[in-house]
């Protein structure tokens, strides 16, 4: 038995609304009550209705879609954020058009926004590290596209949704300070990365607040390899380090590997991101969790219904076995050995 493709009439009939209402949901959703939009989108999903995108483009209609301008999705954080944005956009009946950029320069960004404009998309989420001046310039030069930025300095005069770096970074330093650590190594990300600068500043701020001195600082490139190399360099300069604070989990993996080869298990290590693999590092990594699922949900809500200009999301410390009181390596080693024995029995 053949099945015909669902039409707007089918959607209207199932949703119990007029054909005109369905058309408004597709083309001018801001004119339709949220509850009515949800009923119509549910009917579309049930009937597997697919809007005629080509016809909408030819008619010059603004599409029920958002643009996502992102760094490479081969990286952990961008891929997780993109997946969440797609999931929550689809729940609202919105398509997501993804444009990946290797370089976040003005020309490339203008080209990405022009691509959105060519497809009659009038909202874009930008998940690339941008300085305030560039972000503000993009908004001024593209007034017809509502832009939401996920990686800009907090004082940027643009719509933004950011994680609270200070909350997580202060929690890390307080956790280590309470355990007697006074000699720190700070392994930041690239100096050009906004998130790396924000985390480094917050670490230094928290250390100063606790009465600590300036920590030795190195800059990696987010990779495990750079974490390994920077650890060797920091310990060569300051072998008395008892804690290394790292700007992401991947570099922390390299730090742990270097410490294992040097037999320096007395040094506590923290990461940032709480990637799924971090709990399986040896030892399991103490890190700062960022909820990328929540970020995607809030980003879609803010882009679909613009309101609050600056929004913040919480971060939280996840304590595992890679941190211990200063000089308490024996206790930590005993715990690790107990866990290994338990695992062998499973």
Helices and strands as residue ranges (DSSP letters): H 8-15, H 19-27, G 29-31, H 34-47, H 53-58, E 65-70, H 76-91, E 95-100, H 106-118, E 123-127, H 132-141, E 146-149, E 160-163, H 165-178, E 184-188, H 194-209, E 216-219, H 224-237, E 243-246, H 249-262, E 268-270, G 276-280, E 287-290, H 292-304, E 310-313, E 315-318, H 329-345
